[in-house]
Amino acid sequence: MPAIQEITDKLIRDNIQRAVHDVFKTMLGHQPDFVSASVQLAGVHTPAMPAAAENSHPSVVGTVGFLGDVNGLIYLYFDVAFARLATSQLLSMSDAELDDAGDEVVNDAIGELTNMTVGSFKNGLCDAGYPCKLTIPSILRGSNFCVEPISSAVRHTFYFNCAGHRVVTDILMKIGD
Amino acid sequence: MRYKLLTVDDSKTVRIIVRKAFKGFDCEILEAGNGVEGLAVASKEMPDLILLDVTMPVMDGVEMLTKLKSDPALKGIPVMMLTAEGGRDHVLKIAKIGVRDYLVKPFKEEVLIEKAGRIIDLKPLSEAPAKAKSIFDPADILIVEDKPAIIQQIQEGLKHTPWKVHGVATQGEAIDFCSRTPPDLILVSLSLPDESAFTLFRLVRTNVKTKYTPVFALVVKTETTQQQQAQTLGFNAIVTKPIDLGELETKMAKAMNLDTSQRYYALEGDTLVMRLPENCAPAVLAEAADYMKPKFAQAVDAGQNKVVIDIHQLKSLHMGVIKLLFQAMQTCRDLAMQFVLVGSAQIITECKGFEDTRGWTFFESIEEAKANLSKSPAPQLASTT
C-alpha cells in the first residue's frame, strides 16, 4: 500500500473540486464556487474542527468511506435548508411533498449526493494508481457536533458556496499501511 | 410491447430518479434495493433491461451480475451499470463479466434515456393515449429551411390550423429545438448545405425522444437524386417545391395520425352532416372515403338516420367527387338512412351537365335541407361504371 505522503495535496484538491463541481452541476443544476481549503497534518492537534464554525446551525452530513490502497472517509456538510433544497431539486418535489415525505427522503438524497461526490473523488484516485472501493453511505444530523480524526489521519477541508449556501467537504485519510 | 426495466440500487433517491427519467416512456419500472432482491425480481419478471448499482448491502452489484450471468434463464437480460464506481480498472473488470453499458454517477437523465434507448426500443408515452389527437388539437411542426420565404409560406398556408409552425435555419438549431420540445412533425429541406438534412435525419432517428417523429423531406420537384436518397434513408414523405399546401396539410395530418374525420363528418343534432371542402384533391377524397362507412355506421348505432351531404363549398365537380357521392348515397341506402344534398348554384348547374347526376335534387342551405329531410325524395342512384 502506498504511503499517504505519496498522494499530493494537489491531487486531493483537484479531485475534490472536480467531484463537487460535477455532482452539484449535473444533479442539482447549481455551479459550486470553491472558497477556501485547510490542511491538518497527522498528529498535529488543532483546537477546533475546521468545519465546526459551519456546524452551529442544524446540519445534515453525509459520510462515505473508501477502502483499498488508500483509506479514508469524506464528510459532506449541508445546512438543513440546503439539504431540503437539494432534495427537492434532485427529486422534483415541492416543499409540501417534502414535508409529507419526511427526513428519511432528505437523508437518502444527501446520502446519494455524498456517494456520488466521494465516488467521483475516489475514481480520480483509482485512475492515479490508488485503487479503492466505496463503502455504503451514512447520515449524521444535528448541530454543534464535531468529528475528530485519529492521530494517524490527515485532514483536508474544502469550503464551497453553492446556491447561496455553504457546503463543506471534510476528507480524513489514513496514513501508511 | 411494454418494456420492463429493473433498477437495482440501495438508494431510494436513485430509484426515484430512474422512475422520473422514464416517466415519459412506455415502460414499467421495477425496483430492488440490493442484489438478492434484484435476482428475485429478475427471475420473476424477466425484465428487458437491468440498471445495476455496485455498492449495496446484503449482495453487491458485482456478485449479482456474476450470478445473473451464470444463470441460463437470466444471462440474456441486458445489464447497464449505473454506479459511482467508475475507476478504469473497476470498469474493465465489471465489463468482462458482461454488461451492455456503463454509466457513472453523477448522470444526466437524458444520457440515461439515450443509453437505455440503444438497448431497448423505448417509445415515448402519449400524454393522452386513450384519446386520438384530432385536427383541432394543437401540434408543434418544425420546419428546417435556410430560406425564410419558404418557412413564411408554410406558416401562412397552415395558419388556419391549430398547429404551431416553428422555423429554424440550421441542423444545430433543429437539434436544440428537438431537445427542448420534441416536435410532432419535422419538415427538413434537402437543400441545406453539406447534406446536413440527411445528418439531421439520422440524429433524429437515434434520439429516443424523436425516433418515431415523422420527418418529411422538402425538395425541388426536379431533384430526383435527392428524393431517391431521402426515400432510401426512410423519410416519411417527400414534399416537392413548389409546395401544394393543401396536400402538405393532408400528408402532415396523416403522418401525425390525427383523426381528420371531423373535417368531413359532424353530428349536428339528430343529423349526420357530410361536408366536402373547396378543393377535393385525390388525397382528400381518399381520406373522406376512408371515414365514410365507420361514421355512417356510428350515426346509425346512435339512433340517427338522417344525412345531409353538403358540397356547397366545392369549387367544381369532377368524376372523383361524383364517385364519392354515389358511394355515400349507396351507403345511406344500405343503412336505410334518409339523405339530401346541399349545393351552390354553380355545382347544381354542373350536375345538370352529367348524365348520372342530372336528376339530383339540391337544397341551398343546411337548414333548408334539414327541414325538408323527411319530405325530400332520395336522389336517383345511377351507375358509376
Interface residues (C-beta under 8 A of the other chain):
Chain A: D22 V23 T26 M27 T87 L90 L91 S92 V105 D108 A109 G111 E112 N115 M116 V118 G119 S120 K122 N123 L125 C126 D127 P131 K133 L134 T135 I136 P137
Chain B: D10 S11 K12 T13 V14 I16 I17 K20 V54 T55 M56 P57 T83 A84 E85 G86 G87 R88 D89 H90 V104 K105 P106 F107 K108
